[in-house]
Amino acid sequence: MGRSEAHQAGEPRGATTAWRLVTQTTVNGFAWDVRHLRFLHGDQEITGLLTASGDAGGDFGVGNTTRDDAWVWGGRPDDTNRFHLTLTAEPGAAESGDLAIDRIDLDQPGLHWARSVELERLDDDGEWHAVRHFGDLRCGHNELFLDGRPNPPVKAPSAQQANAPRVAPPAPAFRFGRFDDRRILVTIAAYRDPELPNTIADAIAQAAYPEHLRFAICHQFDDDTVGLLDRWADDPRFSIDAVHHSESRGCGWARHRTFAMFDDERYLLQIDAHTRFAARWDARFIDMLESTGAELPILTTYPSRYTIADDGEVIFDLQAGVQQLYVEQVRPDLTTVQRTRLPADLRRPGPSPTLAAGLIFTRGRFCRDVDYDPEIYFAGEEISLAARAFTSGYDLLYPTETLIWHLYDHDHPKHWEDHSTHSAAHADAMARLRTLFQGDAATLGKYGLGTVRSLVEFERYAGIDLGASRNGTDGELTITIDRSVIEPRDDYTSFVVVLFDDAGNEVHRHEVVAPDVLDLSRATVRLRGTPKSAQHYVVLPLTRSGRIGATFLRSISSVRPAVAPRFVGRR
């Protein structure tokens, strides 16, 4: 019997030996977070063996849903791209092994939640049957009744709902005011690339507002490509850094030079020198970016492919569709293998665990906020930039439509084929990766990590292990929220816990969004991956309007610091 037949015929006969909740997708398609899951009959909780489609590492196992703290099951999909949680009768628990339930409590925190789920039952013949569909679920607590009663309403949106702009209904198309800045800085690092002028010409021809484009190009030329940009030499939209290829020092070095040409443009598009464009790509990228509702969004993925036929015809791959990045492997040297898959939801941009350097569309200020590290030769470029962007407060998102294409198959010259110093440059870059991810990233200055989120948070978000949580940390730390000095309110979006060393330097920052902390019903927060140097902390209560109330410095041990912290606010 199929699913539709089960709905029409009612519940199938036979004892129920297992139940499972299944969702085809979540609001972002990347993960499903569940804080609590209870299968109930009357007031009695039904226990058994709980299993799941997949966990996001050891800290996010399905067993977390039975705990009473803030940790969650960080769900991953199975091979068919479905998420599910299954309760199975324990052997010998009852003579028949039957599990009778009439209600399910489901608590979904954060940004990774499902709008609908399907309840399925396993009968004693080993067959799964669809029993009931539950729609209109919400971020937070849900009561699912098998007798058809609706999910009880809530009086007001939870703090997590208020803090999750990307799961709101799609915003209308963005519209410029008459005097708004529409400029897009298009940055291109080109190395002996004959496709460069075709890329530029296509960008201009396909743009809705070509007069608002600005090009920042590091043109690493040879004898054959030296004159490729002559036609734009006097065009005020172009800033061209022409360098003989023998003087080039690699990919990061060249991209760094393009970022140096930033002139407060509102938007940034970073591409490679062999790219083609969809019609009105500029307006469509802007609409897509602004539809996210995020302050600092980045649209990124590996673009679809174009090829060039023997007769010069450009052939676009129109079948691949929009792709979502994921990290397949972290190598021992901390470089990564990144792949793509089809996202589950294209109604709005969704989370991307990492970024692709050949397509970055974001705020122009990214050139200042996350300046390119010129010492990253080539390998490690994307994962280091993703971590630095994420910790600086940028939200990594996949796009909802294909607007550029990339020439993957070509025989253009490679930097490492021309330069005997490439091995040493690569080794130096790997040392910088180790410092960034496992050492003292502050020694890298502006090429280190941001201060808005921690590297451990990035590891958890991306579902990878860079070694950050095992180096220079004490593991877990319990922080007390002083409810005597924090005013009870219903509009907190988060509490930010900032840790300081004995000298008053900020060493760690963690954003807490658990509803039972924000409503002050729970007074403690457990942090993981905290630095050994952390000695003191402050708790910053945030609303959508910003930080409010007084802040007080607390001692992690029993000793109060002799100096005040240098910085306790958000930059």
C-alpha positions as CSV (number, residue, x, y, z in Angstrom):
1,M,0.0,0.0,0.0
2,G,1.4,3.4,-1.0
3,R,1.2,6.6,1.0
4,S,-1.9,8.0,-0.8
5,E,-3.7,4.7,-0.4
6,A,-2.9,4.7,3.4
7,H,-4.4,8.2,3.7
8,Q,-7.6,7.1,1.9
9,A,-8.0,3.8,3.7
10,G,-7.1,4.9,7.2
11,E,-4.4,3.4,9.4
12,P,-3.3,-0.1,8.3
13,R,-3.9,-3.1,10.5
14,G,-1.3,-4.7,12.7
15,A,0.7,-3.7,15.7
16,T,2.9,-0.6,15.5
17,T,6.5,-1.4,16.2
18,A,7.9,2.0,15.3
19,W,6.9,5.6,14.5
20,R,8.8,8.2,12.5
21,L,8.5,11.8,11.7
22,V,9.7,12.6,8.2
23,T,10.2,15.9,6.4
24,Q,11.3,16.4,2.8
25,T,13.0,19.7,3.5
26,T,13.5,22.4,6.1
27,V,13.4,26.2,5.7
28,N,17.0,26.1,4.4
29,G,17.3,22.5,3.1
30,F,20.7,22.0,4.9
31,A,19.8,20.6,8.3
32,W,16.9,19.9,10.7
33,D,17.4,21.0,14.3
34,V,15.2,19.4,17.0
35,R,15.6,20.3,20.7
36,H,12.9,18.1,22.2
37,L,10.9,15.2,20.8
38,R,8.3,13.4,22.9
39,F,5.9,10.6,21.8
40,L,3.0,10.6,24.3
41,H,-0.1,8.5,25.1
42,G,-2.2,10.6,27.4
43,D,0.2,12.1,29.9
44,Q,2.7,9.2,29.6
45,E,5.8,9.5,27.5
46,I,6.4,6.5,25.4
47,T,10.1,5.5,25.4
48,G,12.1,3.3,23.0
49,L,15.1,3.3,20.8
50,L,15.5,6.7,19.0
51,T,17.3,6.9,15.7
52,A,17.7,9.5,13.0
53,S,18.6,10.0,9.4
54,G,21.9,11.5,10.2
55,D,23.8,13.6,12.8
56,A,26.0,16.7,12.4
57,G,28.8,15.1,14.4
58,G,29.1,13.7,17.9
59,D,27.9,16.8,19.6
60,F,24.6,16.9,17.8
61,G,23.4,13.3,18.2
62,V,19.8,12.3,18.3
63,G,20.1,11.6,22.0
64,N,20.2,15.3,22.6
65,T,16.4,15.5,22.0
66,T,15.9,13.7,25.4
67,R,18.0,16.2,27.3
68,D,16.8,19.3,29.2
69,D,19.4,21.8,28.1
70,A,19.9,23.8,24.9
71,W,21.7,21.3,22.8
72,V,19.8,19.9,19.8
73,W,19.8,17.1,17.3
74,G,21.6,18.6,14.3
75,G,19.9,16.6,11.6
76,R,21.3,15.6,8.3
77,P,19.4,14.0,5.4
78,D,19.6,10.4,4.3
79,D,20.6,9.1,0.9
80,T,17.2,10.1,-0.5
81,N,17.6,13.6,0.9
82,R,14.9,13.2,3.5
83,F,15.2,13.9,7.2
84,H,13.6,11.6,9.7
85,L,13.4,10.7,13.5
86,T,12.3,7.2,14.4
87,L,11.1,5.7,17.7
88,T,11.3,1.9,17.8
89,A,10.0,-0.4,20.5
90,E,12.8,-1.9,22.6
91,P,13.1,-5.7,22.4
92,G,11.1,-7.2,25.2
93,A,9.5,-3.9,26.3
94,A,6.0,-5.3,25.6
95,E,4.9,-8.7,24.5
96,S,3.7,-7.4,21.2
97,G,6.2,-4.6,20.9
98,D,3.2,-2.3,20.2
99,L,3.7,1.5,20.6
100,A,0.5,3.4,21.2
101,I,0.6,7.2,20.9
102,D,-1.9,10.0,20.5
103,R,0.3,13.1,20.7
104,I,3.8,14.3,19.8
105,D,5.6,17.2,21.3
106,L,8.2,18.7,18.8
107,D,10.4,21.7,19.7
108,Q,12.4,23.2,16.7
109,P,15.0,25.9,17.5
110,G,17.1,28.1,15.4
111,L,17.2,28.6,11.7
112,H,17.0,24.9,10.7
113,W,13.3,23.9,11.2
114,A,10.6,22.2,9.2
115,R,7.3,23.7,8.2
116,S,5.6,20.4,7.8
117,V,6.2,16.7,8.7
118,E,4.7,13.4,7.9
119,L,4.0,10.8,10.6
120,E,4.6,7.2,9.5
121,R,4.1,3.9,11.4
122,L,5.8,0.6,11.0
123,D,3.5,-2.4,11.3
124,D,4.4,-5.9,12.5
125,D,4.9,-6.9,8.9
126,G,7.8,-4.4,8.5
127,E,5.8,-2.0,6.3
128,W,5.8,1.8,6.7
129,H,2.5,3.6,6.3
130,A,1.7,7.3,6.2
131,V,-0.7,8.1,9.0
132,R,-1.0,11.9,9.2
133,H,0.4,15.1,7.6
134,F,1.1,18.0,10.0
135,G,1.5,21.4,8.3
136,D,1.8,24.9,9.5
137,L,4.5,24.0,12.0
138,R,6.6,26.8,13.6
139,C,10.0,27.5,14.9
140,G,9.6,26.6,18.6
141,H,7.1,24.3,20.4
142,N,4.6,22.3,18.4
143,E,1.9,19.9,19.7
144,L,0.9,17.4,17.1
145,F,-2.4,15.5,17.8
146,L,-3.3,12.3,16.0
147,D,-7.0,13.0,16.4
148,G,-6.7,15.9,14.0
149,R,-6.7,18.8,16.4
150,P,-4.7,21.8,15.1
151,N,-1.3,22.8,16.5
152,P,-2.3,25.2,19.4
153,P,-1.6,28.9,18.6
154,V,1.1,30.9,20.4
155,K,0.4,34.3,21.8
156,A,3.4,36.0,20.2
157,P,6.4,35.0,18.0
158,S,9.2,33.4,19.8
159,A,12.6,35.2,20.2
160,Q,14.0,32.7,17.7
161,Q,11.4,33.5,15.1
162,A,12.2,37.2,15.5
163,N,15.8,36.4,15.1
164,A,15.5,34.4,11.9
165,P,15.0,36.8,9.0
166,R,15.8,34.3,6.3
167,V,12.7,32.1,7.1
168,A,10.2,35.0,6.7
169,P,8.0,35.1,3.6
170,P,9.9,36.3,0.5
171,A,10.3,40.1,0.4
172,P,8.9,41.9,-2.7
173,A,11.4,42.8,-5.4
174,F,13.8,45.4,-4.3
175,R,13.2,48.9,-5.7
176,F,15.8,51.7,-5.8
177,G,15.0,55.2,-4.8
178,R,15.8,57.9,-7.4
179,F,19.1,58.8,-5.8
180,D,20.1,55.4,-4.4
181,D,23.6,54.0,-5.2
182,R,23.3,51.2,-7.6
183,R,27.0,50.7,-8.3
184,I,28.4,47.2,-8.4
185,L,32.1,46.7,-8.2
186,V,33.0,43.7,-10.4
187,T,36.4,42.3,-9.3
188,I,38.4,40.1,-11.6
189,A,41.8,38.6,-11.1
190,A,42.9,37.5,-14.6
191,Y,46.1,35.5,-15.3
192,R,47.2,35.4,-19.0
193,D,43.5,34.8,-19.8
194,P,42.3,35.4,-23.4
195,E,38.6,35.2,-22.3
196,L,38.9,38.3,-20.2
197,P,37.6,40.8,-22.8
198,N,34.7,38.5,-23.7
199,T,33.8,38.3,-20.0
200,I,33.8,42.1,-19.6
201,A,31.9,42.7,-22.8
202,D,29.2,40.2,-21.9
203,A,28.9,41.7,-18.4
204,I,28.2,45.1,-19.9
205,A,25.9,43.9,-22.7
206,Q,23.7,41.8,-20.4
207,A,23.5,44.3,-17.6
208,A,20.2,46.3,-16.9
209,Y,22.3,49.2,-15.7
210,P,25.7,49.1,-17.4
211,E,26.4,52.7,-16.4
212,H,26.4,51.6,-12.8
213,L,29.1,48.9,-13.2
214,R,32.6,49.5,-12.0
215,F,35.4,47.0,-12.9
216,A,38.5,46.4,-10.7
217,I,40.8,44.1,-12.6
218,C,44.2,42.7,-11.8
219,H,45.4,42.0,-15.3
220,Q,48.4,39.7,-15.1
221,F,49.4,39.8,-18.8
222,D,52.0,38.2,-21.2
223,D,52.9,39.1,-24.7
224,D,49.8,37.6,-26.1
225,T,47.3,39.2,-23.7
226,V,49.0,42.6,-23.0
227,G,46.5,44.6,-25.1
228,L,43.3,42.8,-24.2
229,L,41.9,45.8,-22.2
230,D,43.0,48.6,-24.5
231,R,39.4,49.4,-25.6
232,W,38.5,50.3,-22.0
233,A,41.7,52.2,-21.2
234,D,39.9,55.5,-21.0
235,D,36.6,54.2,-19.7
236,P,36.0,55.8,-16.2
237,R,34.2,52.6,-15.1
238,F,37.5,50.7,-15.1
239,S,40.4,50.5,-12.7
240,I,43.1,48.3,-14.2
241,D,46.1,47.1,-12.3
242,A,48.3,45.8,-15.1
243,V,51.1,43.5,-13.9
244,H,53.5,41.4,-16.0
245,H,52.7,37.7,-15.1
246,S,56.3,37.2,-14.0
247,E,55.7,39.5,-11.1
248,S,52.6,37.8,-10.0
249,R,52.5,36.1,-6.6
250,G,49.4,34.0,-6.9
251,C,45.6,34.0,-6.6
252,G,45.1,35.6,-3.2
253,W,47.7,38.3,-4.0
254,A,45.8,39.2,-7.2
255,R,42.4,39.3,-5.6
256,H,43.8,41.4,-2.8
257,R,44.8,44.0,-5.4
258,T,41.3,44.1,-6.8
259,F,39.8,44.7,-3.3
260,A,42.2,47.6,-2.9
261,M,40.3,49.4,-5.7
262,F,37.0,49.5,-3.7
263,D,35.5,53.0,-3.7
264,D,32.4,52.5,-1.5
265,E,30.4,50.8,-4.1
266,R,27.1,49.5,-2.7
267,Y,27.6,45.9,-4.1
268,L,30.4,43.6,-4.9
269,L,30.5,40.8,-7.5
270,Q,33.7,38.7,-7.6
271,I,34.1,36.4,-10.6
272,D,36.8,34.7,-12.6
273,A,38.0,36.0,-15.9
274,H,36.1,33.4,-17.9
275,T,32.5,34.1,-17.2
276,R,29.2,34.7,-19.1
277,F,26.1,36.4,-17.9
278,A,22.3,36.1,-17.9
279,A,20.1,39.0,-19.1
280,R,19.6,41.7,-16.4
281,W,22.0,39.9,-14.1
282,D,22.8,43.0,-12.1
283,A,19.2,43.9,-11.2
284,R,18.3,40.2,-10.5
285,F,21.3,39.7,-8.2
286,I,20.4,42.8,-6.3
287,D,16.7,41.7,-6.0
288,M,17.9,38.3,-4.8
289,L,20.3,39.7,-2.2
290,E,17.9,42.2,-0.8
291,S,15.1,39.5,-0.6
292,T,17.1,37.7,2.1
293,G,16.4,40.4,4.7
294,A,19.9,39.8,6.1
295,E,22.2,42.7,7.0
296,L,25.3,41.1,5.5
297,P,24.3,38.4,3.0
298,I,26.6,36.6,0.5
299,L,25.2,34.8,-2.5
300,T,27.7,32.1,-3.6
301,T,28.0,28.8,-5.3
302,Y,29.9,27.2,-8.2
303,P,28.3,28.6,-11.3
304,S,26.9,26.4,-14.1
305,R,29.2,25.5,-17.0
306,Y,29.6,27.1,-20.4
307,T,31.8,25.6,-23.2
308,I,33.1,27.0,-26.5
309,A,32.6,25.0,-29.7
310,D,35.2,24.7,-32.4
311,D,33.4,27.4,-34.4
312,G,33.5,29.8,-31.4
313,E,29.8,29.3,-30.4
314,V,29.2,29.6,-26.7
315,I,27.1,26.7,-25.3
316,F,25.4,27.2,-22.0
317,D,24.5,24.4,-19.6
318,L,20.8,25.1,-18.9
319,Q,20.1,21.7,-17.3
320,A,22.3,21.6,-14.2
321,G,20.2,24.2,-12.3
322,V,21.2,26.1,-9.2
323,Q,23.7,24.3,-7.0
324,Q,24.3,24.4,-3.2
325,L,27.8,24.0,-1.9
326,Y,28.9,21.5,0.7
327,V,32.3,20.5,2.1
328,E,33.0,16.8,1.2
329,Q,36.4,16.6,3.0
330,V,38.8,18.5,5.2
331,R,42.3,17.3,4.2
332,P,45.1,17.0,6.8
333,D,46.6,20.3,5.6
334,L,43.2,22.0,6.3
335,T,42.4,22.6,2.7
336,T,39.0,21.3,1.6
337,V,37.2,19.4,-1.1
338,Q,34.0,21.3,-2.0
339,R,31.2,19.8,-4.0
340,T,27.7,20.9,-5.0
341,R,24.2,19.4,-4.9
342,L,20.7,20.5,-5.8
343,P,19.1,22.5,-3.0
344,A,15.8,21.4,-1.7
345,D,14.1,24.8,-1.6
346,L,14.6,27.6,-4.2
347,R,11.9,29.9,-2.9
348,R,14.5,32.0,-1.3
349,P,18.3,31.9,-0.8
350,G,19.3,29.3,1.7
351,P,22.4,28.6,3.8
352,S,25.6,27.6,2.2
353,P,28.2,25.9,4.4
354,T,31.1,27.5,2.5
355,L,31.7,29.8,-0.5
356,A,33.0,29.7,-4.0
357,A,35.5,32.4,-5.1
358,G,34.2,32.4,-8.6
359,L,30.8,33.7,-7.6
360,I,30.5,36.1,-4.6
361,F,27.7,38.7,-4.7
362,T,27.5,40.7,-1.5
363,R,27.8,44.2,0.0
364,G,30.6,46.2,-1.3
365,R,31.9,46.8,2.2
366,F,33.0,43.1,2.2
367,C,36.2,44.5,0.6
368,R,37.0,46.2,3.9
369,D,35.4,43.8,6.3
370,V,37.0,40.7,5.0
371,D,40.0,41.9,3.0
372,Y,41.6,39.2,0.8
373,D,44.7,37.6,2.4
374,P,47.5,38.1,-0.2
375,E,49.5,35.3,1.3
376,I,47.0,32.6,0.5
377,Y,48.6,31.3,-2.7
378,F,45.7,29.2,-4.1
379,A,44.7,26.1,-2.1
380,G,42.7,27.0,1.0
381,E,41.4,30.2,-0.5
382,E,37.7,29.4,-0.2
383,I,37.5,27.8,3.2
384,S,39.6,30.5,4.8
385,L,37.5,33.2,3.2
386,A,34.3,31.4,4.2
387,A,35.4,31.2,7.9
388,R,36.6,34.8,8.0
389,A,33.3,36.0,6.4
390,F,31.1,33.9,8.7
391,T,32.9,35.0,11.9
392,S,32.7,38.6,10.7
393,G,28.9,38.3,10.6
394,Y,28.2,37.5,7.0
395,D,25.5,35.0,6.1
396,L,26.6,32.5,3.4
397,L,23.7,31.7,1.1
398,Y,23.1,29.9,-2.2
399,P,21.3,31.8,-5.0
400,T,17.9,30.9,-6.3
401,E,18.6,31.2,-10.0
402,T,21.5,30.8,-12.4
403,L,22.8,34.2,-13.4
404,I,26.4,33.5,-14.5
405,W,28.2,30.6,-16.2
406,H,31.9,29.6,-15.9
407,L,34.4,28.1,-18.4
408,Y,35.7,25.1,-16.5
409,D,37.3,23.3,-19.4
410,H,40.1,25.3,-20.8
411,D,43.9,25.2,-21.5
412,H,44.7,28.7,-20.3
413,P,48.1,29.0,-18.5
414,K,48.3,28.2,-14.8
415,H,50.3,30.3,-12.3
416,W,52.1,27.2,-10.8
417,E,53.2,26.2,-14.3
418,D,55.1,29.5,-14.7
419,H,56.6,30.0,-11.3
420,S,59.1,27.7,-9.6
421,T,58.3,29.4,-6.3
422,H,54.8,28.0,-6.1
423,S,55.8,25.1,-3.7
424,A,57.2,27.5,-1.2
425,A,54.2,29.9,-1.6
426,H,51.8,26.9,-1.1
427,A,53.7,25.8,2.1
428,D,53.5,29.4,3.5
429,A,49.8,29.5,2.8
430,M,49.3,26.1,4.6
431,A,51.1,27.5,7.6
432,R,48.7,30.5,7.6
433,L,45.7,28.1,7.5
434,R,47.0,26.3,10.6
435,T,47.4,29.6,12.4
436,L,43.9,30.7,11.3
437,F,42.2,27.5,12.3
438,Q,44.3,26.0,15.1
439,G,46.7,28.7,16.3
440,D,46.5,32.3,17.4
441,A,44.5,33.9,14.5
442,A,44.9,37.3,16.0
443,T,48.6,37.3,14.9
444,L,47.3,37.5,11.3
445,G,45.9,41.0,12.0
446,K,43.1,42.0,9.6
447,Y,43.5,38.6,7.8
448,G,42.5,36.8,10.9
449,L,39.0,35.8,12.1
450,G,36.1,38.2,12.8
451,T,34.6,39.0,16.2
452,V,30.9,38.5,15.6
453,R,30.9,34.7,15.7
454,S,33.4,32.1,16.8
455,L,35.3,29.6,14.6
456,V,33.6,26.8,16.6
457,E,30.3,28.2,15.5
458,F,31.5,28.1,11.9
459,E,32.6,24.5,12.3
460,R,29.1,23.6,13.6
461,Y,27.4,25.6,10.9
462,A,29.4,24.1,8.1
463,G,29.3,20.6,9.6
464,I,33.1,20.2,9.5
465,D,36.0,19.8,11.9
466,L,38.9,22.2,11.5
467,G,40.4,21.4,14.8
468,A,39.4,24.7,16.4
469,S,37.5,23.1,19.3
470,R,40.4,20.9,20.3
471,N,43.1,23.5,20.4
472,G,43.7,26.0,23.2
473,T,40.3,25.3,24.8
474,D,39.0,24.1,28.1
475,G,36.0,22.3,26.5
476,E,32.9,23.3,28.3
477,L,32.2,26.4,30.4
478,T,29.0,27.3,32.3
479,I,28.0,31.0,32.4
480,T,25.3,32.4,34.7
481,I,22.8,34.9,33.4
482,D,22.3,37.4,36.3
483,R,18.6,37.8,36.3
484,S,18.8,40.5,39.0
485,V,20.3,43.0,36.5
486,I,18.7,41.9,33.2
487,E,15.2,43.4,32.8
488,P,12.5,40.8,31.8
489,R,11.3,41.6,28.3
490,D,9.5,39.7,25.5
491,D,11.5,41.2,22.6
492,Y,15.0,39.9,23.2
493,T,16.5,38.5,20.1
494,S,19.7,37.1,21.7
495,F,22.1,37.4,24.6
496,V,25.7,37.8,23.5
497,V,28.3,36.4,26.0
498,V,31.7,38.0,25.6
499,L,34.7,36.4,27.2
500,F,37.9,38.3,28.2
501,D,41.4,37.4,29.3
502,D,43.1,38.9,32.4
503,A,44.4,41.8,30.4
504,G,40.8,42.8,29.3
505,N,41.2,41.6,25.7
506,E,38.1,39.9,24.1
507,V,39.0,36.3,23.4
508,H,35.6,34.7,22.5
509,R,32.0,35.6,21.7
510,H,28.9,33.4,21.7
511,E,25.3,34.3,20.7
512,V,22.6,32.7,22.8
513,V,19.1,32.4,21.3
514,A,17.5,29.7,23.4
515,P,14.0,30.8,24.3
516,D,14.2,29.6,27.9
517,V,17.3,31.8,28.4
518,L,15.8,34.8,26.6
519,D,12.7,34.7,28.8
520,L,14.9,34.2,31.9
521,S,13.4,30.9,32.9
522,R,16.8,29.3,32.7
523,A,19.8,31.1,34.2
524,T,22.8,29.1,32.9
525,V,24.3,28.7,29.5
526,R,26.9,26.1,28.6
527,L,29.6,27.1,26.1
528,R,31.9,24.8,24.3
529,G,35.3,25.5,22.7
530,T,36.1,28.4,25.0
531,P,39.7,29.6,25.2
532,K,41.8,28.7,28.2
533,S,42.7,32.4,28.6
534,A,39.1,33.4,29.3
535,Q,38.8,34.7,32.9
536,H,35.9,37.2,32.8
537,Y,32.7,37.7,30.9
538,V,29.8,40.1,30.2
539,V,26.3,39.3,28.9
540,L,24.9,41.8,26.3
541,P,21.1,41.7,26.0
542,L,20.1,42.5,22.4
543,T,16.8,43.4,20.9
544,R,16.1,44.1,17.2
545,S,16.8,47.8,18.1
546,G,20.2,47.0,19.5
547,R,21.8,46.5,22.9
548,I,19.9,47.6,25.9
549,G,20.4,47.9,29.7
550,A,23.5,47.9,31.8
551,T,26.3,45.4,31.5
552,F,28.4,44.0,34.3
553,L,31.7,42.3,34.2
554,R,31.7,38.9,35.9
555,S,34.5,36.6,36.9
556,I,34.7,33.1,35.5
557,S,36.7,32.0,38.5
558,S,36.3,33.9,41.8
559,V,38.7,36.8,41.0
560,R,37.5,40.1,39.6
561,P,39.8,41.7,37.0
562,A,42.2,44.5,37.7
563,V,41.5,46.3,34.4
564,A,38.4,47.0,32.4
565,P,37.9,45.3,29.0
566,R,39.0,47.2,25.9
567,F,35.8,46.4,24.0
568,V,32.5,45.0,25.0
569,G,30.2,46.3,22.3
570,R,29.6,45.4,18.6
571,R,31.7,47.0,16.0
